[in-house]
Amino acid sequence: MHIGRMRRIVITALCLTQTLCKILPPPVNIRALKPKGFIVSIPDDPGITKYEFECKVNDKISFTKPGNIREQLTKHEDGRWSYRNGDVELKLGDILYYRYKYVKYKEGVHSNTKEFLVQDLIDIQYLEHTPRVGDCVKSLTVLRETEACSGDIIFEDNFDTLREGVWRFEQYIPSEPDYPFVSYQHHNNAHVIFVEDGYLKIEPKLLQNISPYSGTSILSGTLDLTNGCTSTPGNCEKRASRANILPPIVSGRITATSLAFTYGTVEIRAKLPHGDWLYPDILLQSIYDWPGTFNKHSGVVRIAGARGNLDLKEGDTEYGNKVLYGGVILNAGCRNDLLNQTVGTEPWGSDFHVYSLRWAPESITLSVDGREWAKYEPGADGLKSLYTKQCQLKASLSKTSKIAPFNEYFSLTLGVSAGGLLEFPDDVVSGVEPKPWRNSQSKSLYNFYQELIQWWATWTQPALTVDYVRVYAL
């Protein structure tokens, strides 16, 4: 089990009978500066009277090997403790190993040892000309109802409970352009979204195994999701007719409706699904799009995706679970133009990984476990300059910002899908079995369902399992 998760579980249990909950300090925000220096900032917690900070760069510290930088933090009127160093030159990829010690009224002295990976460098010229109270540097991140300090956590869910006030549980039958072979249903209808042992799980199931449906109703029945539907009316109900059967998979999809932001850093620690023809949706999506619709000009960023097939190839080309893919999508017809990939040594669903997005006014960067694997830096003509000339994009995309349309409010979406017409090339082979449908066929959904016994047996780990989601202000 992940150390951070284990620590939360142990402390939560202890809090039921003791007062250990009180000793958890506020989070430490560290911002690396260029050309030199860094800032440490900690929100105040009532009762704390003193903070001490020590650190080393790229060298672990311990009680026998203290840090070579040791300072006391200053408390400011805005309720923050901070320290600014102007001498250390940090580079991307450096690790700042640090320990902070604090004194809290009636609890005594406490100490924590942690590490900080340098993924961004804030230009000191921006820092000097940015208004701030105490050591709060106004962030480039834009929020609808408030302002953020650089490095603040603006959204976090550790999934100790399922919070309906934070997430919208989607319910609809998705259609164009992907046409996945699923319906998304609220967790009250089908137990496909749940929290277990402090993890969010989105686990697809067979519709025919959920009352009152059966194999017969897949072929000739009606799927009515009108009560609680979160999409447009055309995506709320379907009646099976000949080869146009009901989607045989029920899955889940949630959107963080409490989050609306422009620019920031997203971190999602998750284990991806295993199972033939499954794939996760970990997306940055516009808050202005209706669920189940695709406005190609509003933009989507696939933060991480990996097909669930463990062995999936087209000739010598690998498409299976070892291939992590993602990127910017502006046009369904040109969706592959800006999709990138990185191949792992093990399947991405075999363990937890931290999938990250850094979204800034000048670039969009994807990382996994702190390693950058895709970056998009628009030219003078905006994101259009990164596409092929054959791709027809909206002419006005670059007029407001080079990063447009990613200069509006977006949020996060998590889910699991299956099949569809865009994620799996026609000529791939899973093990020794060819893909059971063709993307251009009118019977694609029916042909997929006909091979149920074959693909269902491979769904040994069909869930997208999420440890936490965090969004930081730039």
Secondary structure by P-SEA (a helix, b strand, c coil): ccaaaaaaaaaaaaaaccccccccccbbbbbbbccccbbbbbcccccccbbbbbbcccccccccccccbbbbbbbccccccccccccccccccbbbbbccccccccccbbbbbbcccccccccaaaaaaccccccccccccccccccccccccccccccccccccccccccccccccccccbbbbccccccccccccccccbbbbbcccccccccccccbbbbbccccccccccccccccccccccccccccccccccccccbbbbbbbbbbbbcccbbbbbcccccccccccccccbbbbcccccccccccccccccccccccccccccccccccccccccccccccccbbbbbbbbbcccbbbbbccccccbbbbbccccccccccccccccccccccccccccccccccccccccccccccccccccccccccccccccaaaaaaaaaaaaaaaacccccccccbbbbbcc
